[in-house]
Amino acid sequence: MDAKQLVDIACDEDPRAPCLWVPSDLWPDFCVAIRQKPNLIGAVIYRNKTIRDGGPYCDVTTRLP
């Protein structure tokens, strides 16, 4: 699965969560897949959620890394 598919699954599993964190190794691929660049604080908005780089060794999660 690619980064966008993993994020879509996480969004579907926890639809009420306002934020989502993506591992650093998947972050560039995810941004390319959704054709967005991170804003000044390093976040993108996708499916009405704030998506951020969660750092190395984290999972795609809606919980704080």
mmCIF file of the N, C-alpha and C atoms, coordinates in Angstrom:
data_MODEL
# 
_entry.id   MODEL 
# 
loop_
_atom_site.group_PDB 
_atom_site.id 
_atom_site.type_symbol 
_atom_site.label_atom_id 
_atom_site.label_alt_id 
_atom_site.label_comp_id 
_atom_site.label_asym_id 
_atom_site.label_entity_id 
_atom_site.label_seq_id 
_atom_site.pdbx_PDB_ins_code 
_atom_site.Cartn_x 
_atom_site.Cartn_y 
_atom_site.Cartn_z 
_atom_site.occupancy 
_atom_site.B_iso_or_equiv 
_atom_site.pdbx_formal_charge 
_atom_site.auth_seq_id 
_atom_site.auth_comp_id 
_atom_site.auth_asym_id 
_atom_site.auth_atom_id 
_atom_site.pdbx_PDB_model_num 
ATOM 1   N N  . MET A 1 1  ? 0.838   -1.182 0.000  1.00 0.00 ? 1  MET A N  1 
ATOM 2   C CA . MET A 1 1  ? 0.000   0.000  0.000  1.00 0.00 ? 1  MET A CA 1 
ATOM 3   C C  . MET A 1 1  ? 0.883   1.246  0.000  1.00 0.00 ? 1  MET A C  1 
ATOM 4   N N  . ASP A 1 2  ? 0.396   2.261  -0.654 1.00 0.00 ? 2  ASP A N  1 
ATOM 5   C CA . ASP A 1 2  ? 1.146   3.514  -0.648 1.00 0.00 ? 2  ASP A CA 1 
ATOM 6   C C  . ASP A 1 2  ? 0.687   4.387  0.526  1.00 0.00 ? 2  ASP A C  1 
ATOM 7   N N  . ALA A 1 3  ? 1.363   5.509  0.717  1.00 0.00 ? 3  ALA A N  1 
ATOM 8   C CA . ALA A 1 3  ? 1.114   6.387  1.859  1.00 0.00 ? 3  ALA A CA 1 
ATOM 9   C C  . ALA A 1 3  ? -0.313  6.922  1.859  1.00 0.00 ? 3  ALA A C  1 
ATOM 10  N N  . LYS A 1 4  ? -0.826  7.301  0.709  1.00 0.00 ? 4  LYS A N  1 
ATOM 11  C CA . LYS A 1 4  ? -2.184  7.860  0.632  1.00 0.00 ? 4  LYS A CA 1 
ATOM 12  C C  . LYS A 1 4  ? -3.223  6.814  1.037  1.00 0.00 ? 4  LYS A C  1 
ATOM 13  N N  . GLN A 1 5  ? -3.037  5.580  0.617  1.00 0.00 ? 5  GLN A N  1 
ATOM 14  C CA . GLN A 1 5  ? -3.970  4.517  0.995  1.00 0.00 ? 5  GLN A CA 1 
ATOM 15  C C  . GLN A 1 5  ? -3.962  4.289  2.504  1.00 0.00 ? 5  GLN A C  1 
ATOM 16  N N  . LEU A 1 6  ? -2.777  4.315  3.110  1.00 0.00 ? 6  LEU A N  1 
ATOM 17  C CA . LEU A 1 6  ? -2.682  4.144  4.557  1.00 0.00 ? 6  LEU A CA 1 
ATOM 18  C C  . LEU A 1 6  ? -3.383  5.278  5.299  1.00 0.00 ? 6  LEU A C  1 
ATOM 19  N N  . VAL A 1 7  ? -3.228  6.495  4.813  1.00 0.00 ? 7  VAL A N  1 
ATOM 20  C CA . VAL A 1 7  ? -3.895  7.641  5.431  1.00 0.00 ? 7  VAL A CA 1 
ATOM 21  C C  . VAL A 1 7  ? -5.406  7.535  5.257  1.00 0.00 ? 7  VAL A C  1 
ATOM 22  N N  . ASP A 1 8  ? -5.864  7.110  4.080  1.00 0.00 ? 8  ASP A N  1 
ATOM 23  C CA . ASP A 1 8  ? -7.302  6.933  3.859  1.00 0.00 ? 8  ASP A CA 1 
ATOM 24  C C  . ASP A 1 8  ? -7.888  5.900  4.820  1.00 0.00 ? 8  ASP A C  1 
ATOM 25  N N  . ILE A 1 9  ? -7.164  4.809  5.046  1.00 0.00 ? 9  ILE A N  1 
ATOM 26  C CA . ILE A 1 9  ? -7.632  3.779  5.983  1.00 0.00 ? 9  ILE A CA 1 
ATOM 27  C C  . ILE A 1 9  ? -7.717  4.349  7.390  1.00 0.00 ? 9  ILE A C  1 
ATOM 28  N N  . ALA A 1 10 ? -6.691  5.089  7.812  1.00 0.00 ? 10 ALA A N  1 
ATOM 29  C CA . ALA A 1 10 ? -6.698  5.686  9.155  1.00 0.00 ? 10 ALA A CA 1 
ATOM 30  C C  . ALA A 1 10 ? -7.841  6.686  9.302  1.00 0.00 ? 10 ALA A C  1 
ATOM 31  N N  . CYS A 1 11 ? -8.118  7.464  8.267  1.00 0.00 ? 11 CYS A N  1 
ATOM 32  C CA . CYS A 1 11 ? -9.232  8.423  8.310  1.00 0.00 ? 11 CYS A CA 1 
ATOM 33  C C  . CYS A 1 11 ? -10.569 7.700  8.430  1.00 0.00 ? 11 CYS A C  1 
ATOM 34  N N  . ASP A 1 12 ? -10.714 6.592  7.730  1.00 0.00 ? 12 ASP A N  1 
ATOM 35  C CA . ASP A 1 12 ? -11.958 5.823  7.785  1.00 0.00 ? 12 ASP A CA 1 
ATOM 36  C C  . ASP A 1 12 ? -12.141 5.132  9.139  1.00 0.00 ? 12 ASP A C  1 
ATOM 37  N N  . GLU A 1 13 ? -11.042 4.680  9.746  1.00 0.00 ? 13 GLU A N  1 
ATOM 38  C CA . GLU A 1 13 ? -11.130 3.984  11.024 1.00 0.00 ? 13 GLU A CA 1 
ATOM 39  C C  . GLU A 1 13 ? -11.469 4.916  12.184 1.00 0.00 ? 13 GLU A C  1 
ATOM 40  N N  . ASP A 1 14 ? -11.058 6.165  12.105 1.00 0.00 ? 14 ASP A N  1 
ATOM 41  C CA . ASP A 1 14 ? -11.323 7.128  13.175 1.00 0.00 ? 14 ASP A CA 1 
ATOM 42  C C  . ASP A 1 14 ? -11.823 8.437  12.564 1.00 0.00 ? 14 ASP A C  1 
ATOM 43  N N  . PRO A 1 15 ? -13.067 8.452  12.054 1.00 0.00 ? 15 PRO A N  1 
ATOM 44  C CA . PRO A 1 15 ? -13.561 9.621  11.315 1.00 0.00 ? 15 PRO A CA 1 
ATOM 45  C C  . PRO A 1 15 ? -13.719 10.886 12.148 1.00 0.00 ? 15 PRO A C  1 
ATOM 46  N N  . ARG A 1 16 ? -13.804 10.783 13.464 1.00 0.00 ? 16 ARG A N  1 
ATOM 47  C CA . ARG A 1 16 ? -14.008 11.969 14.298 1.00 0.00 ? 16 ARG A CA 1 
ATOM 48  C C  . ARG A 1 16 ? -12.697 12.610 14.750 1.00 0.00 ? 16 ARG A C  1 
ATOM 49  N N  . ALA A 1 17 ? -11.580 11.949 14.506 1.00 0.00 ? 17 ALA A N  1 
ATOM 50  C CA . ALA A 1 17 ? -10.284 12.500 14.923 1.00 0.00 ? 17 ALA A CA 1 
ATOM 51  C C  . ALA A 1 17 ? -9.944  13.711 14.058 1.00 0.00 ? 17 ALA A C  1 
ATOM 52  N N  . PRO A 1 18 ? -9.517  14.812 14.681 1.00 0.00 ? 18 PRO A N  1 
ATOM 53  C CA . PRO A 1 18 ? -9.214  16.018 13.901 1.00 0.00 ? 18 PRO A CA 1 
ATOM 54  C C  . PRO A 1 18 ? -7.833  15.999 13.255 1.00 0.00 ? 18 PRO A C  1 
ATOM 55  N N  . CYS A 1 19 ? -6.912  15.173 13.784 1.00 0.00 ? 19 CYS A N  1 
ATOM 56  C CA . CYS A 1 19 ? -5.522  15.176 13.310 1.00 0.00 ? 19 CYS A CA 1 
ATOM 57  C C  . CYS A 1 19 ? -5.047  13.760 13.004 1.00 0.00 ? 19 CYS A C  1 
ATOM 58  N N  . LEU A 1 20 ? -4.002  13.710 12.193 1.00 0.00 ? 20 LEU A N  1 
ATOM 59  C CA . LEU A 1 20 ? -3.402  12.432 11.847 1.00 0.00 ? 20 LEU A CA 1 
ATOM 60  C C  . LEU A 1 20 ? -1.911  12.657 11.648 1.00 0.00 ? 20 LEU A C  1 
ATOM 61  N N  . TRP A 1 21 ? -1.098  11.709 12.115 1.00 0.00 ? 21 TRP A N  1 
ATOM 62  C CA . TRP A 1 21 ? 0.347   11.791 11.968 1.00 0.00 ? 21 TRP A CA 1 
ATOM 63  C C  . TRP A 1 21 ? 0.823   10.687 11.038 1.00 0.00 ? 21 TRP A C  1 
ATOM 64  N N  . VAL A 1 22 ? 1.766   11.040 10.178 1.00 0.00 ? 22 VAL A N  1 
ATOM 65  C CA . VAL A 1 22 ? 2.313   10.123 9.178  1.00 0.00 ? 22 VAL A CA 1 
ATOM 66  C C  . VAL A 1 22 ? 3.813   9.986  9.438  1.00 0.00 ? 22 VAL A C  1 
ATOM 67  N N  . PRO A 1 23 ? 4.373   8.768  9.336  1.00 0.00 ? 23 PRO A N  1 
ATOM 68  C CA . PRO A 1 23 ? 5.811   8.599  9.545  1.00 0.00 ? 23 PRO A CA 1 
ATOM 69  C C  . PRO A 1 23 ? 6.635   9.432  8.563  1.00 0.00 ? 23 PRO A C  1 
ATOM 70  N N  . SER A 1 24 ? 7.804   9.860  9.006  1.00 0.00 ? 24 SER A N  1 
ATOM 71  C CA . SER A 1 24 ? 8.669   10.709 8.179  1.00 0.00 ? 24 SER A CA 1 
ATOM 72  C C  . SER A 1 24 ? 9.033   10.080 6.851  1.00 0.00 ? 24 SER A C  1 
ATOM 73  N N  . ASP A 1 25 ? 9.216   8.766  6.827  1.00 0.00 ? 25 ASP A N  1 
ATOM 74  C CA . ASP A 1 25 ? 9.601   8.128  5.571  1.00 0.00 ? 25 ASP A CA 1 
ATOM 75  C C  . ASP A 1 25 ? 8.463   8.096  4.562  1.00 0.00 ? 25 ASP A C  1 
ATOM 76  N N  . LEU A 1 26 ? 7.214   8.201  5.010  1.00 0.00 ? 26 LEU A N  1 
ATOM 77  C CA . LEU A 1 26 ? 6.059   8.232  4.101  1.00 0.00 ? 26 LEU A CA 1 
ATOM 78  C C  . LEU A 1 26 ? 5.594   9.648  3.776  1.00 0.00 ? 26 LEU A C  1 
ATOM 79  N N  . TRP A 1 27 ? 6.019   10.619 4.573  1.00 0.00 ? 27 TRP A N  1 
ATOM 80  C CA . TRP A 1 27 ? 5.534   11.995 4.447  1.00 0.00 ? 27 TRP A CA 1 
ATOM 81  C C  . TRP A 1 27 ? 5.729   12.588 3.044  1.00 0.00 ? 27 TRP A C  1 
ATOM 82  N N  . PRO A 1 28 ? 6.945   12.538 2.455  1.00 0.00 ? 28 PRO A N  1 
ATOM 83  C CA . PRO A 1 28 ? 7.102   13.124 1.110  1.00 0.00 ? 28 PRO A CA 1 
ATOM 84  C C  . PRO A 1 28 ? 6.224   12.443 0.058  1.00 0.00 ? 28 PRO A C  1 
ATOM 85  N N  . ASP A 1 29 ? 6.101   11.122 0.133  1.00 0.00 ? 29 ASP A N  1 
ATOM 86  C CA . ASP A 1 29 ? 5.258   10.389 -0.820 1.00 0.00 ? 29 ASP A CA 1 
ATOM 87  C C  . ASP A 1 29 ? 3.788   10.777 -0.672 1.00 0.00 ? 29 ASP A C  1 
ATOM 88  N N  . PHE A 1 30 ? 3.350   10.949 0.565  1.00 0.00 ? 30 PHE A N  1 
ATOM 89  C CA . PHE A 1 30 ? 1.969   11.350 0.805  1.00 0.00 ? 30 PHE A CA 1 
ATOM 90  C C  . PHE A 1 30 ? 1.691   12.731 0.222  1.00 0.00 ? 30 PHE A C  1 
ATOM 91  N N  . CYS A 1 31 ? 2.580   13.678 0.460  1.00 0.00 ? 31 CYS A N  1 
ATOM 92  C CA . CYS A 1 31 ? 2.390   15.043 -0.055 1.00 0.00 ? 31 CYS A CA 1 
ATOM 93  C C  . CYS A 1 31 ? 2.350   15.056 -1.587 1.00 0.00 ? 31 CYS A C  1 
ATOM 94  N N  . VAL A 1 32 ? 3.195   14.262 -2.218 1.00 0.00 ? 32 VAL A N  1 
ATOM 95  C CA . VAL A 1 32 ? 3.182   14.168 -3.683 1.00 0.00 ? 32 VAL A CA 1 
ATOM 96  C C  . VAL A 1 32 ? 1.870   13.539 -4.156 1.00 0.00 ? 32 VAL A C  1 
ATOM 97  N N  . ALA A 1 33 ? 1.410   12.502 -3.469 1.00 0.00 ? 33 ALA A N  1 
ATOM 98  C CA . ALA A 1 33 ? 0.191   11.798 -3.874 1.00 0.00 ? 33 ALA A CA 1 
ATOM 99  C C  . ALA A 1 33 ? -1.042  12.690 -3.822 1.00 0.00 ? 33 ALA A C  1 
ATOM 100 N N  . ILE A 1 34 ? -1.087  13.605 -2.839 1.00 0.00 ? 34 ILE A N  1 
ATOM 101 C CA . ILE A 1 34 ? -2.265  14.483 -2.741 1.00 0.00 ? 34 ILE A CA 1 
ATOM 102 C C  . ILE A 1 34 ? -2.017  15.840 -3.384 1.00 0.00 ? 34 ILE A C  1 
ATOM 103 N N  . ARG A 1 35 ? -0.837  16.022 -3.966 1.00 0.00 ? 35 ARG A N  1 
ATOM 104 C CA . ARG A 1 35 ? -0.466  17.247 -4.680 1.00 0.00 ? 35 ARG A CA 1 
ATOM 105 C C  . ARG A 1 35 ? -0.587  18.493 -3.817 1.00 0.00 ? 35 ARG A C  1 
ATOM 106 N N  . GLN A 1 36 ? -0.044  18.394 -2.607 1.00 0.00 ? 36 GLN A N  1 
ATOM 107 C CA . GLN A 1 36 ? -0.014  19.537 -1.694 1.00 0.00 ? 36 GLN A CA 1 
ATOM 108 C C  . GLN A 1 36 ? 1.368   19.658 -1.090 1.00 0.00 ? 36 GLN A C  1 
ATOM 109 N N  . LYS A 1 37 ? 1.708   20.877 -0.702 1.00 0.00 ? 37 LYS A N  1 
ATOM 110 C CA . LYS A 1 37 ? 2.936   21.137 0.037  1.00 0.00 ? 37 LYS A CA 1 
ATOM 111 C C  . LYS A 1 37 ? 2.542   21.508 1.459  1.00 0.00 ? 37 LYS A C  1 
ATOM 112 N N  . PRO A 1 38 ? 3.336   21.118 2.443  1.00 0.00 ? 38 PRO A N  1 
ATOM 113 C CA . PRO A 1 38 ? 3.024   21.504 3.826  1.00 0.00 ? 38 PRO A CA 1 
ATOM 114 C C  . PRO A 1 38 ? 3.023   23.024 3.987  1.00 0.00 ? 38 PRO A C  1 
ATOM 115 N N  . ASN A 1 39 ? 2.166   23.515 4.874  1.00 0.00 ? 39 ASN A N  1 
ATOM 116 C CA . ASN A 1 39 ? 2.122   24.955 5.153  1.00 0.00 ? 39 ASN A CA 1 
ATOM 117 C C  . ASN A 1 39 ? 3.278   25.336 6.073  1.00 0.00 ? 39 ASN A C  1 
ATOM 118 N N  . LEU A 1 40 ? 3.277   26.537 6.593  1.00 0.00 ? 40 LEU A N  1 
ATOM 119 C CA . LEU A 1 40 ? 4.389   27.029 7.412  1.00 0.00 ? 40 LEU A CA 1 
ATOM 120 C C  . LEU A 1 40 ? 4.630   26.215 8.672  1.00 0.00 ? 40 LEU A C  1 
ATOM 121 N N  . ILE A 1 41 ? 3.605   25.603 9.222  1.00 0.00 ? 41 ILE A N  1 
ATOM 122 C CA . ILE A 1 41 ? 3.800   24.788 10.422 1.00 0.00 ? 41 ILE A CA 1 
ATOM 123 C C  . ILE A 1 41 ? 4.023   23.315 10.078 1.00 0.00 ? 41 ILE A C  1 
ATOM 124 N N  . GLY A 1 42 ? 4.089   23.000 8.802  1.00 0.00 ? 42 GLY A N  1 
ATOM 125 C CA . GLY A 1 42 ? 4.401   21.639 8.375  1.00 0.00 ? 42 GLY A CA 1 
ATOM 126 C C  . GLY A 1 42 ? 3.218   20.704 8.280  1.00 0.00 ? 42 GLY A C  1 
ATOM 127 N N  . ALA A 1 43 ? 2.033   21.241 8.089  1.00 0.00 ? 43 ALA A N  1 
ATOM 128 C CA . ALA A 1 43 ? 0.826   20.419 8.017  1.00 0.00 ? 43 ALA A CA 1 
ATOM 129 C C  . ALA A 1 43 ? 0.140   20.592 6.664  1.00 0.00 ? 43 ALA A C  1 
ATOM 130 N N  . VAL A 1 44 ? -0.628  19.587 6.285  1.00 0.00 ? 44 VAL A N  1 
ATOM 131 C CA . VAL A 1 44 ? -1.505  19.688 5.120  1.00 0.00 ? 44 VAL A CA 1 
ATOM 132 C C  . VAL A 1 44 ? -2.920  19.336 5.584  1.00 0.00 ? 44 VAL A C  1 
ATOM 133 N N  . ILE A 1 45 ? -3.894  19.825 4.863  1.00 0.00 ? 45 ILE A N  1 
ATOM 134 C CA . ILE A 1 45 ? -5.286  19.499 5.150  1.00 0.00 ? 45 ILE A CA 1 
ATOM 135 C C  . ILE A 1 45 ? -5.739  18.488 4.099  1.00 0.00 ? 45 ILE A C  1 
ATOM 136 N N  . TYR A 1 46 ? -6.236  17.368 4.563  1.00 0.00 ? 46 TYR A N  1 
ATOM 137 C CA . TYR A 1 46 ? -6.701  16.311 3.667  1.00 0.00 ? 46 TYR A CA 1 
ATOM 138 C C  . TYR A 1 46 ? -7.904  15.648 4.324  1.00 0.00 ? 46 TYR A C  1 
ATOM 139 N N  . ARG A 1 47 ? -8.988  15.557 3.591  1.00 0.00 ? 47 ARG A N  1 
ATOM 140 C CA . ARG A 1 47 ? -10.233 14.970 4.094  1.00 0.00 ? 47 ARG A CA 1 
ATOM 141 C C  . ARG A 1 47 ? -10.668 15.630 5.412  1.00 0.00 ? 47 ARG A C  1 
ATOM 142 N N  . ASN A 1 48 ? -10.565 16.945 5.462  1.00 0.00 ? 48 ASN A N  1 
ATOM 143 C CA . ASN A 1 48 ? -10.957 17.754 6.622  1.00 0.00 ? 48 ASN A CA 1 
ATOM 144 C C  . ASN A 1 48 ? -10.181 17.403 7.886  1.00 0.00 ? 48 ASN A C  1 
ATOM 145 N N  . LYS A 1 49 ? -8.969  16.902 7.724  1.00 0.00 ? 49 LYS A N  1 
ATOM 146 C CA . LYS A 1 49 ? -8.102  16.600 8.852  1.00 0.00 ? 49 LYS A CA 1 
ATOM 147 C C  . LYS A 1 49 ? -6.767  17.301 8.664  1.00 0.00 ? 49 LYS A C  1 
ATOM 148 N N  . THR A 1 50 ? -6.144  17.658 9.766  1.00 0.00 ? 50 THR A N  1 
ATOM 149 C CA . THR A 1 50 ? -4.792  18.189 9.740  1.00 0.00 ? 50 THR A CA 1 
ATOM 150 C C  . THR A 1 50 ? -3.849  16.994 9.753  1.00 0.00 ? 50 THR A C  1 
ATOM 151 N N  . ILE A 1 51 ? -3.019  16.886 8.729  1.00 0.00 ? 51 ILE A N  1 
ATOM 152 C CA . ILE A 1 51 ? -2.082  15.772 8.614  1.00 0.00 ? 51 ILE A CA 1 
ATOM 153 C C  . ILE A 1 51 ? -0.681  16.339 8.796  1.00 0.00 ? 51 ILE A C  1 
ATOM 154 N N  . ARG A 1 52 ? 0.109   15.698 9.688  1.00 0.00 ? 52 ARG A N  1 
ATOM 155 C CA . ARG A 1 52 ? 1.457   16.191 9.982  1.00 0.00 ? 52 ARG A CA 1 
ATOM 156 C C  . ARG A 1 52 ? 2.462   15.058 9.942  1.00 0.00 ? 52 ARG A C  1 
ATOM 157 N N  . ASP A 1 53 ? 3.720   15.438 9.823  1.00 0.00 ? 53 ASP A N  1 
ATOM 158 C CA . ASP A 1 53 ? 4.830   14.495 9.896  1.00 0.00 ? 53 ASP A CA 1 
ATOM 159 C C  . ASP A 1 53 ? 4.967   14.072 11.356 1.00 0.00 ? 53 ASP A C  1 
ATOM 160 N N  . GLY A 1 54 ? 4.848   12.781 11.610 1.00 0.00 ? 54 GLY A N  1 
ATOM 161 C CA . GLY A 1 54 ? 4.909   12.279 12.982 1.00 0.00 ? 54 GLY A CA 1 
ATOM 162 C C  . GLY A 1 54 ? 6.303   11.924 13.455 1.00 0.00 ? 54 GLY A C  1 
ATOM 163 N N  . GLY A 1 55 ? 7.287   12.088 12.591 1.00 0.00 ? 55 GLY A N  1 
ATOM 164 C CA . GLY A 1 55 ? 8.647   11.754 12.978 1.00 0.00 ? 55 GLY A CA 1 
ATOM 165 C C  . GLY A 1 55 ? 8.996   10.322 12.592 1.00 0.00 ? 55 GLY A C  1 
ATOM 166 N N  . PRO A 1 56 ? 10.246  9.958  12.806 1.00 0.00 ? 56 PRO A N  1 
ATOM 167 C CA . PRO A 1 56 ? 10.669  8.613  12.432 1.00 0.00 ? 56 PRO A CA 1 
ATOM 168 C C  . PRO A 1 56 ? 10.064  7.554  13.360 1.00 0.00 ? 56 PRO A C  1 
ATOM 169 N N  . TYR A 1 57 ? 9.866   6.388  12.823 1.00 0.00 ? 57 TYR A N  1 
ATOM 170 C CA . TYR A 1 57 ? 9.442   5.200  13.583 1.00 0.00 ? 57 TYR A CA 1 
ATOM 171 C C  . TYR A 1 57 ? 8.046   5.298  14.175 1.00 0.00 ? 57 TYR A C  1 
ATOM 172 N N  . CYS A 1 58 ? 7.205   6.211  13.702 1.00 0.00 ? 58 CYS A N  1 
ATOM 173 C CA . CYS A 1 58 ? 5.827   6.233  14.198 1.00 0.00 ? 58 CYS A CA 1 
ATOM 174 C C  . CYS A 1 58 ? 4.946   5.482  13.198 1.00 0.00 ? 58 CYS A C  1 
ATOM 175 N N  . ASP A 1 59 ? 3.731   5.227  13.586 1.00 0.00 ? 59 ASP A N  1 
ATOM 176 C CA . ASP A 1 59 ? 2.744   4.615  12.706 1.00 0.00 ? 59 ASP A CA 1 
ATOM 177 C C  . ASP A 1 59 ? 1.855   5.714  12.156 1.00 0.00 ? 59 ASP A C  1 
ATOM 178 N N  . VAL A 1 60 ? 1.075   5.386  11.112 1.00 0.00 ? 60 VAL A N  1 
ATOM 179 C CA . VAL A 1 60 ? 0.036   6.300  10.669 1.00 0.00 ? 60 VAL A CA 1 
ATOM 180 C C  . VAL A 1 60 ? -1.028  6.217  11.759 1.00 0.00 ? 60 VAL A C  1 
ATOM 181 N N  . THR A 1 61 ? -1.228  7.307  12.490 1.00 0.00 ? 61 THR A N  1 
ATOM 182 C CA . THR A 1 61 ? -2.078  7.256  13.669 1.00 0.00 ? 61 THR A CA 1 
ATOM 183 C C  . THR A 1 61 ? -2.853  8.549  13.867 1.00 0.00 ? 61 THR A C  1 
ATOM 184 N N  . THR A 1 62 ? -3.973  8.446  14.558 1.00 0.00 ? 62 THR A N  1 
ATOM 185 C CA . THR A 1 62 ? -4.755  9.621  14.941 1.00 0.00 ? 62 THR A CA 1 
ATOM 186 C C  . THR A 1 62 ? -4.449  10.019 16.371 1.00 0.00 ? 62 THR A C  1 
ATOM 187 N N  . ARG A 1 63 ? -3.586  9.286  17.024 1.00 0.00 ? 63 ARG A N  1 
ATOM 188 C CA . ARG A 1 63 ? -3.167  9.587  18.386 1.00 0.00 ? 63 ARG A CA 1 
ATOM 189 C C  . ARG A 1 63 ? -1.846  10.343 18.363 1.00 0.00 ? 63 ARG A C  1 
ATOM 190 N N  . LEU A 1 64 ? -1.534  11.048 19.404 1.00 0.00 ? 64 LEU A N  1 
ATOM 191 C CA . LEU A 1 64 ? -0.258  11.760 19.472 1.00 0.00 ? 64 LEU A CA 1 
ATOM 192 C C  . LEU A 1 64 ? 0.895   10.774 19.376 1.00 0.00 ? 64 LEU A C  1 
ATOM 193 N N  . PRO A 1 65 ? 1.904   11.106 18.578 1.00 0.00 ? 65 PRO A N  1 
ATOM 194 C CA . PRO A 1 65 ? 3.042   10.190 18.459 1.00 0.00 ? 65 PRO A CA 1 
ATOM 195 C C  . PRO A 1 65 ? 3.889   10.196 19.722 1.00 0.00 ? 65 PRO A C  1 
# 
